[in-house]
């Protein structure tokens, strides 16, 4: 009976059906379980059931994290040449700006000593970056052969400084240099669903004159309206700006405009449609798929995060593997490392054809955000959003209204997930044949051989499931480029949860193996201890 009892695992039903039948049954059971998970998730998502929406959101976040940690993050993508984050650090800021007294801990002699001992740069106390630094960087970028430069920096505090910066940028960005995108000083409307903006009368750069290659854009990432976690998951492609006496103006967001201008095929059309207002531009832009005011309400497009933070921050310090993985697709430089003899020098070999974002990851700049990939500086959010627009375009995520719209959304989401489950089931089928075949042929061998076989089968199962998950993540990234966006069909489709369901039989079998193995070890330990107390007692194998 001891020999009969020890034969557990995939061959435990050997008397009822052959091992290859068990393999087919395991594959079918996993596939049906995955389809059931997909049906429940998509149905709850379509009808706005909060737990299902949260579960779907969690699966999407985990999928993006897994993709960002894989080699796919650096190899895939349709960004036009890659991205560079030039991080304004203390050294660069100190060179271009006078030092300011640092805030002391309180009144008294000790506070004054700290005040004098630790002078701070404007960048360290949340002030705008020095104009000299910005203008010199734009001058250097003109010879770097970069495609676009996004200035993710705070606007000047006063009108005179804003006018001076405006004039300097127009002069520095003339000629055949890269496009320069500046922030239109505007604040979001109180209604978070309308994506309208009001010009700031104290810093009215919403009416930037279109001169040279300087273009104003909106910088306003948004959180998911259905979540209360404050995580940045969306970025609108454009929005209306109420510029006061200048009237309303429809401006693109910085990531969307950067994605368009970095594409030589669409740069001229985008500039004409949004800033030149020439006859026929709007119609051509509509035909080319550019988002325009003619499409009605501007949606918040989901950001498909591809790159984790490379900023030197204690909470998000990357590993050397991550930097190597992204190299060429996303690179980060500290601004002081690009200075030679007090001036910026940008090597065309490192910057040619790329989108550069000039910003700062200093905590004192208050430009850090929660994202699905962890804490991230505002400049890196712009880089991920730009890459998302470049790869997938605008992916509207409207909330369905009415039964027919909800049913259509359910079919769209379930269809995406069902295709993932079917492909995962087909890929896992050979794994089941290997696992059950090994278990069958080791059943007549010794206990040690059977134990080694179980360990080998467990390793094969885990490796196979990991391969399937990786394949599904890459497949999902490819599908996002071509799939029509209906509800959450597009970047916001969780393939991770349903795909895990295809391993149903493996979870049950290996949990049974683990339980029986623990039971056998406990019995052996008990028998050994009992035999030491009563030497004449029978051994564990004789019970």
HUQUI-V176371 format. One line per field, one symbol per residue. psi: psi as a letter, one per 30 degrees, with the letter a starting at -180 (. if undefined). A space follows every 10 residues. Layout:
psi: ???
This chain:
psi: feeeffilaf gfhffellef eeeeeeeeee eeeeeeeeee eeeeeeggje eeeeeeeeee eeeeeeeffl ffefellgki fakkjjjjae eeeeefkkkk klklflllee eeeeeefikl leffggllkk eeeeeeeeee ffgfglekkk jilkllflee eeeeeeeeee efglbgalkk klkjjkkllf jfffhlkkkj ffiigfhkkj kbgkkklkji lllkffkgfg kjflkkfllk kjgbffakkj klleeeeeee ffjfffeeee eeefffhlkf eeeeeeffgk klffgbkklj kkkjkfklkg kikefhklle eeeeefkeej lkkkeffgkj hglkjjkfff fkgljkjjak gkeffhhklk lfgakkleef eeeeeeeeee efakikikkk kleeeeeeee eeeeeeeeee eeeeeeefee eeeeeeeeee fffgaleeee eeeeeeeeee eeeeeeeeee eeeeeeeeef ffkkjjbgjb fhkjfeeeef ffgeeeeeef eeeeeeeeee eeeeeeeeee feejffllle ff.
